[in-house]
C-alpha cells in the first residue's frame, strides 16, 4: 500500500511538472508572439520614416566640439550641462 502511494505520488508529481512546463511554454510562446509583433511594427515605422541620415563627418565634428567644451570647464559646470540636456 505504501508502494502504491509512492507510485501515485511520483506520477502525480510528474503530471504537475508536465502541466507547469506546458503553462510556461505557452506563456513564453505568447511573449514571443507579442515581441515579434512589436518588432514588425518597429520595422514598418522605420521603413515609413523619411528621416535623412546625418553624415558621419558632421557627427564627429559635433562630438569633437562637445569634447573641447567639456574639457575647458570644471566638474560642476559639466554636471550642470548634463542635467540640462
N, CA, C and O atoms as a GROMACS GRO file, in nm:
protein
  340
    1UNK      N    1   0.082  -0.119   0.000
    1UNK     CA    2   0.000   0.000   0.000
    1UNK      C    3   0.087   0.126   0.000
    1UNK      O    4   0.058   0.222  -0.070
    2UNK      N    5   0.194   0.124   0.079
    2UNK     CA    6   0.288   0.236   0.080
    2UNK      C    7   0.353   0.251  -0.056
    2UNK      O    8   0.372   0.364  -0.103
    3UNK      N    9   0.388   0.142  -0.120
    3UNK     CA   10   0.449   0.145  -0.252
    3UNK      C   11   0.352   0.205  -0.354
    3UNK      O   12   0.392   0.285  -0.439
    4UNK      N   13   0.227   0.167  -0.343
    4UNK     CA   14   0.125   0.218  -0.434
    4UNK      C   15   0.110   0.370  -0.417
    4UNK      O   16   0.097   0.442  -0.516
    5UNK      N   17   0.114   0.419  -0.294
    5UNK     CA   18   0.103   0.563  -0.268
    5UNK      C   19   0.226   0.636  -0.323
    5UNK      O   20   0.214   0.747  -0.376
    6UNK      N   21   0.343   0.573  -0.309
    6UNK     CA   22   0.465   0.634  -0.362
    6UNK      C   23   0.458   0.646  -0.513
    6UNK      O   24   0.495   0.749  -0.569
    7UNK      N   25   0.411   0.542  -0.578
    7UNK     CA   26   0.400   0.544  -0.724
    7UNK      C   27   0.301   0.651  -0.766
    7UNK      O   28   0.326   0.726  -0.860
    8UNK      N   29   0.187   0.659  -0.696
    8UNK     CA   30   0.088   0.762  -0.728
    8UNK      C   31   0.147   0.901  -0.706
    8UNK      O   32   0.126   0.992  -0.786
    9UNK      N   33   0.220   0.916  -0.597
    9UNK     CA   34   0.280   1.044  -0.567
    9UNK      C   35   0.379   1.085  -0.675
    9UNK      O   36   0.379   1.200  -0.719
   10UNK      N   37   0.462   0.993  -0.718
   10UNK     CA   38   0.558   1.023  -0.825
   10UNK      C   39   0.486   1.055  -0.955
   10UNK      O   40   0.525   1.148  -1.026
   11UNK      N   41   0.382   0.981  -0.987
   11UNK     CA   42   0.305   1.006  -1.109
   11UNK      C   43   0.238   1.142  -1.103
   11UNK      O   44   0.239   1.217  -1.200
   12UNK      N   45   0.181   1.172  -0.986
   12UNK     CA   46   0.115   1.300  -0.969
   12UNK      C   47   0.216   1.414  -0.981
   12UNK      O   48   0.188   1.517  -1.044
   13UNK      N   49   0.332   1.396  -0.921
   13UNK     CA   50   0.438   1.496  -0.929
   13UNK      C   51   0.483   1.517  -1.073
   13UNK      O   52   0.504   1.630  -1.117
   14UNK      N   53   0.497   1.406  -1.146
   14UNK     CA   54   0.536   1.414  -1.287
   14UNK      C   55   0.432   1.490  -1.366
   14UNK      O   56   0.466   1.572  -1.452
   15UNK      N   57   0.305   1.463  -1.340
   15UNK     CA   58   0.197   1.530  -1.412
   15UNK      C   59   0.198   1.679  -1.380
   15UNK      O   60   0.178   1.762  -1.469
   16UNK      N   61   0.221   1.714  -1.252
   16UNK     CA   62   0.228   1.855  -1.215
   16UNK      C   63   0.343   1.926  -1.285
   16UNK      O   64   0.327   2.038  -1.334
   17UNK      N   65   0.458   1.861  -1.290
   17UNK     CA   66   0.572   1.921  -1.360
   17UNK      C   67   0.542   1.940  -1.507
   17UNK      O   68   0.579   2.040  -1.568
   18UNK      N   69   0.473   1.842  -1.564
   18UNK     CA   70   0.438   1.850  -1.706
   18UNK      C   71   0.340   1.966  -1.731
   18UNK      O   72   0.354   2.039  -1.829
   19UNK      N   73   0.242   1.981  -1.643
   19UNK     CA   74   0.145   2.090  -1.657
   19UNK      C   75   0.215   2.225  -1.640
   19UNK      O   76   0.189   2.319  -1.715
   20UNK      N   77   0.303   2.234  -1.542
   20UNK     CA   78   0.377   2.358  -1.518
   20UNK      C   79   0.463   2.392  -1.639
   20UNK      O   80   0.468   2.507  -1.681
   21UNK      N   81   0.529   2.293  -1.693
   21UNK     CA   82   0.612   2.314  -1.812
   21UNK      C   83   0.526   2.359  -1.929
   21UNK      O   84   0.564   2.451  -2.003
   22UNK      N   85   0.411   2.297  -1.947
   22UNK     CA   86   0.320   2.332  -2.056
   22UNK      C   87   0.275   2.478  -2.042
   22UNK      O   88   0.272   2.551  -2.141
   23UNK      N   89   0.238   2.519  -1.920
   23UNK     CA   90   0.194   2.657  -1.897
   23UNK      C   91   0.308   2.755  -1.924
   23UNK      O   92   0.288   2.860  -1.984
   24UNK      N   93   0.427   2.720  -1.878
   24UNK     CA   94   0.543   2.807  -1.900
   24UNK      C   95   0.572   2.821  -2.048
   24UNK      O   96   0.603   2.930  -2.096
   25UNK      N   97   0.563   2.711  -2.120
   25UNK     CA   98   0.588   2.715  -2.265
   25UNK      C   99   0.484   2.803  -2.334
   25UNK      O  100   0.518   2.880  -2.424
   26UNK      N  101   0.358   2.791  -2.293
   26UNK     CA  102   0.254   2.875  -2.354
   26UNK      C  103   0.277   3.022  -2.325
   26UNK      O  104   0.259   3.107  -2.412
   27UNK      N  105   0.318   3.051  -2.203
   27UNK     CA  106   0.345   3.190  -2.166
   27UNK      C  107   0.461   3.246  -2.248
   27UNK      O  108   0.454   3.358  -2.298
   28UNK      N  109   0.566   3.167  -2.263
   28UNK     CA  110   0.681   3.209  -2.345
   28UNK      C  111   0.641   3.227  -2.491
   28UNK      O  112   0.688   3.319  -2.558
   29UNK      N  113   0.556   3.139  -2.539
   29UNK     CA  114   0.510   3.150  -2.678
   29UNK      C  115   0.431   3.279  -2.698
   29UNK      O  116   0.448   3.346  -2.800
   30UNK      N  117   0.346   3.313  -2.603
   30UNK     CA  118   0.269   3.437  -2.613
   30UNK      C  119   0.361   3.559  -2.608
   30UNK      O  120   0.342   3.655  -2.684
   31UNK      N  121   0.459   3.555  -2.520
   31UNK     CA  122   0.555   3.666  -2.511
   31UNK      C  123   0.633   3.679  -2.641
   31UNK      O  124   0.657   3.790  -2.690
   32UNK      N  125   0.674   3.566  -2.698
   32UNK     CA  126   0.749   3.568  -2.824
   32UNK      C  127   0.664   3.628  -2.935
   32UNK      O  128   0.712   3.709  -3.015
   33UNK      N  129   0.538   3.590  -2.941
   33UNK     CA  130   0.449   3.643  -3.044
   33UNK      C  131   0.429   3.794  -3.027
   33UNK      O  132   0.428   3.868  -3.125
   34UNK      N  133   0.412   3.838  -2.902
   34UNK     CA  134   0.395   3.982  -2.876
   34UNK      C  135   0.520   4.059  -2.916
   34UNK      O  136   0.510   4.165  -2.977
   35UNK      N  137   0.637   4.007  -2.881
   35UNK     CA  138   0.762   4.074  -2.918
   35UNK      C  139   0.783   4.074  -3.069
   35UNK      O  140   0.835   4.171  -3.124
   36UNK      N  141   0.744   3.969  -3.134
   36UNK     CA  142   0.755   3.962  -3.280
   36UNK      C  143   0.666   4.068  -3.345
   36UNK      O  144   0.707   4.134  -3.440
   37UNK      N  145   0.544   4.084  -3.291
   37UNK     CA  146   0.455   4.188  -3.344
   37UNK      C  147   0.514   4.328  -3.322
   37UNK      O  148   0.509   4.412  -3.412
   38UNK      N  149   0.570   4.352  -3.203
   38UNK     CA  150   0.632   4.482  -3.176
   38UNK      C  151   0.750   4.508  -3.269
   38UNK      O  152   0.768   4.620  -3.317
   39UNK      N  153   0.829   4.404  -3.294
   39UNK     CA  154   0.945   4.417  -3.383
   39UNK      C  155   0.900   4.452  -3.524
   39UNK      O  156   0.956   4.540  -3.589
   40UNK      N  157   0.796   4.381  -3.571
   40UNK     CA  158   0.747   4.406  -3.706
   40UNK      C  159   0.692   4.547  -3.719
   40UNK      O  160   0.712   4.613  -3.821
   41UNK      N  161   0.622   4.594  -3.616
   41UNK     CA  162   0.570   4.730  -3.618
   41UNK      C  163   0.682   4.832  -3.619
   41UNK      O  164   0.675   4.932  -3.691
   42UNK      N  165   0.786   4.808  -3.540
   42UNK     CA  166   0.901   4.899  -3.538
   42UNK      C  167   0.970   4.902  -3.674
   42UNK      O  168   1.011   5.009  -3.721
   43UNK      N  169   0.982   4.787  -3.738
   43UNK     CA  170   1.043   4.783  -3.871
   43UNK      C  171   0.958   4.858  -3.973
   43UNK      O  172   1.012   4.927  -4.060
   44UNK      N  173   0.826   4.845  -3.963
   44UNK     CA  174   0.738   4.920  -4.053
   44UNK      C  175   0.752   5.071  -4.033
   44UNK      O  176   0.753   5.148  -4.129
   45UNK      N  177   0.763   5.113  -3.907
   45UNK     CA  178   0.781   5.255  -3.878
   45UNK      C  179   0.913   5.306  -3.934
   45UNK      O  180   0.920   5.417  -3.986
   46UNK      N  181   1.017   5.224  -3.924
   46UNK     CA  182   1.146   5.263  -3.980
   46UNK      C  183   1.139   5.278  -4.132
   46UNK      O  184   1.198   5.370  -4.189
   47UNK      N  185   1.066   5.187  -4.196
   47UNK     CA  186   1.054   5.193  -4.342
   47UNK      C  187   0.977   5.318  -4.385
   47UNK      O  188   1.009   5.377  -4.488
   48UNK      N  189   0.877   5.359  -4.306
   48UNK     CA  190   0.797   5.476  -4.339
   48UNK      C  191   0.868   5.606  -4.304
   48UNK      O  192   0.832   5.714  -4.352
   49UNK      N  193   0.968   5.595  -4.221
   49UNK     CA  194   1.039   5.714  -4.176
   49UNK      C  195   1.108   5.782  -4.293
   49UNK      O  196   1.171   5.716  -4.377
   50UNK      N  197   1.096   5.912  -4.297
   50UNK     CA  198   1.160   5.986  -4.406
   50UNK      C  199   1.280   6.065  -4.356
   50UNK      O  200   1.326   6.159  -4.420
   51UNK      N  201   1.329   6.025  -4.240
   51UNK     CA  202   1.444   6.097  -4.182
   51UNK      C  203   1.568   6.075  -4.268
   51UNK      O  204   1.595   5.965  -4.316
   52UNK      N  205   1.642   6.184  -4.286
   52UNK     CA  206   1.767   6.174  -4.360
   52UNK      C  207   1.879   6.134  -4.266
   52UNK      O  208   1.878   6.168  -4.147
   53UNK      N  209   1.974   6.063  -4.319
   53UNK     CA  210   2.089   6.023  -4.240
   53UNK      C  211   2.183   6.142  -4.221
   53UNK      O  212   2.199   6.225  -4.310
   54UNK      N  213   2.243   6.149  -4.104
   54UNK     CA  214   2.338   6.256  -4.075
   54UNK      C  215   2.476   6.208  -4.118
   54UNK      O  216   2.518   6.099  -4.079
   55UNK      N  217   2.545   6.286  -4.196
   55UNK     CA  218   2.679   6.245  -4.240
   55UNK      C  219   2.773   6.225  -4.121
   55UNK      O  220   2.769   6.300  -4.024
   56UNK      N  221   2.855   6.123  -4.132
   56UNK     CA  222   2.946   6.086  -4.024
   56UNK      C  223   3.041   6.199  -3.987
   56UNK      O  224   3.069   6.220  -3.869
   57UNK      N  225   3.090   6.272  -4.085
   57UNK     CA  226   3.183   6.381  -4.055
   57UNK      C  227   3.118   6.489  -3.969
   57UNK      O  228   3.184   6.551  -3.887
   58UNK      N  229   2.987   6.512  -3.988
   58UNK     CA  230   2.918   6.611  -3.905
   58UNK      C  231   2.904   6.561  -3.761
   58UNK      O  232   2.919   6.639  -3.666
   59UNK      N  233   2.876   6.434  -3.744
   59UNK     CA  234   2.865   6.377  -3.610
   59UNK      C  235   2.999   6.387  -3.539
   59UNK      O  236   3.005   6.426  -3.422
   60UNK      N  237   3.104   6.352  -3.608
   60UNK     CA  238   3.237   6.361  -3.548
   60UNK      C  239   3.272   6.505  -3.509
   60UNK      O  240   3.330   6.529  -3.403
   61UNK      N  241   3.237   6.598  -3.593
   61UNK     CA  242   3.266   6.739  -3.566
   61UNK      C  243   3.192   6.787  -3.442
   61UNK      O  244   3.250   6.854  -3.356
   62UNK      N  245   3.066   6.755  -3.433
   62UNK     CA  246   2.986   6.797  -3.317
   62UNK      C  247   3.040   6.734  -3.189
   62UNK      O  248   3.051   6.800  -3.086
   63UNK      N  249   3.073   6.606  -3.195
   63UNK     CA  250   3.128   6.540  -3.077
   63UNK      C  251   3.263   6.598  -3.037
   63UNK      O  252   3.294   6.610  -2.919
   64UNK      N  253   3.342   6.632  -3.134
   64UNK     CA  254   3.472   6.693  -3.107
   64UNK      C  255   3.455   6.829  -3.039
   64UNK      O  256   3.525   6.858  -2.942
   65UNK      N  257   3.364   6.910  -3.088
   65UNK     CA  258   3.337   7.040  -3.028
   65UNK      C  259   3.283   7.023  -2.886
   65UNK      O  260   3.318   7.099  -2.796
   66UNK      N  261   3.198   6.925  -2.867
   66UNK     CA  262   3.142   6.898  -2.735
   66UNK      C  263   3.253   6.857  -2.638
   66UNK      O  264   3.256   6.900  -2.523
   67UNK      N  265   3.343   6.774  -2.685
   67UNK     CA  266   3.456   6.730  -2.603
   67UNK      C  267   3.543   6.850  -2.563
   67UNK      O  268   3.585   6.861  -2.448
   68UNK      N  269   3.570   6.937  -2.660
   68UNK     CA  270   3.650   7.057  -2.630
   68UNK      C  271   3.581   7.144  -2.526
   68UNK      O  272   3.644   7.197  -2.435
   69UNK      N  273   3.451   7.159  -2.542
   69UNK     CA  274   3.374   7.241  -2.448
   69UNK      C  275   3.381   7.182  -2.307
   69UNK      O  276   3.401   7.255  -2.210
   70UNK      N  277   3.364   7.052  -2.297
   70UNK     CA  278   3.368   6.988  -2.165
   70UNK      C  279   3.506   6.993  -2.103
   70UNK      O  280   3.519   7.006  -1.981
   71UNK      N  281   3.608   6.983  -2.184
   71UNK     CA  282   3.744   6.982  -2.128
   71UNK      C  283   3.784   7.119  -2.074
   71UNK      O  284   3.877   7.128  -1.993
   72UNK      N  285   3.718   7.224  -2.116
   72UNK     CA  286   3.751   7.359  -2.071
   72UNK      C  287   3.685   7.395  -1.938
   72UNK      O  288   3.730   7.488  -1.870
   73UNK      N  289   3.580   7.324  -1.900
   73UNK     CA  290   3.503   7.362  -1.782
   73UNK      C  291   3.528   7.269  -1.664
   73UNK      O  292   3.573   7.156  -1.678
   74UNK      N  293   3.499   7.324  -1.547
   74UNK     CA  294   3.516   7.245  -1.425
   74UNK      C  295   3.403   7.143  -1.413
   74UNK      O  296   3.304   7.148  -1.485
   75UNK      N  297   3.422   7.050  -1.320
   75UNK     CA  298   3.327   6.940  -1.300
   75UNK      C  299   3.187   6.991  -1.269
   75UNK      O  300   3.089   6.935  -1.318
   76UNK      N  301   3.176   7.094  -1.189
   76UNK     CA  302   3.044   7.149  -1.153
   76UNK      C  303   2.968   7.194  -1.278
   76UNK      O  304   2.848   7.167  -1.291
   77UNK      N  305   3.037   7.261  -1.367
   77UNK     CA  306   2.972   7.306  -1.491
   77UNK      C  307   2.937   7.189  -1.582
   77UNK      O  308   2.836   7.192  -1.652
   78UNK      N  309   3.019   7.088  -1.581
   78UNK     CA  310   2.990   6.968  -1.663
   78UNK      C  311   2.863   6.902  -1.615
   78UNK      O  312   2.778   6.862  -1.695
   79UNK      N  313   2.850   6.891  -1.484
   79UNK     CA  314   2.728   6.830  -1.428
   79UNK      C  315   2.605   6.910  -1.466
   79UNK      O  316   2.502   6.853  -1.503
   80UNK      N  317   2.615   7.040  -1.458
   80UNK     CA  318   2.503   7.127  -1.496
   80UNK      C  319   2.467   7.107  -1.641
   80UNK      O  320   2.349   7.104  -1.676
   81UNK      N  321   2.566   7.095  -1.724
   81UNK     CA  322   2.543   7.075  -1.868
   81UNK      C  323   2.466   6.945  -1.894
   81UNK      O  324   2.373   6.944  -1.974
   82UNK      N  325   2.505   6.838  -1.826
   82UNK     CA  326   2.440   6.709  -1.848
   82UNK      C  327   2.300   6.706  -1.788
   82UNK      O  328   2.212   6.639  -1.842
   83UNK      N  329   2.278   6.777  -1.679
   83UNK     CA  330   2.144   6.781  -1.618
   83UNK      C  331   2.046   6.856  -1.705
   83UNK      O  332   1.928   6.822  -1.709
   84UNK      N  333   2.092   6.956  -1.774
   84UNK     CA  334   2.002   7.038  -1.855
   84UNK      C  335   1.970   6.976  -1.990
   84UNK      O  336   1.879   7.020  -2.060
   85UNK      N  337   2.045   6.874  -2.028
   85UNK     CA  338   2.020   6.816  -2.161
   85UNK      C  339   1.917   6.707  -2.155
   85UNK      O  340   1.884   6.648  -2.257
   0.00000   0.00000   0.00000
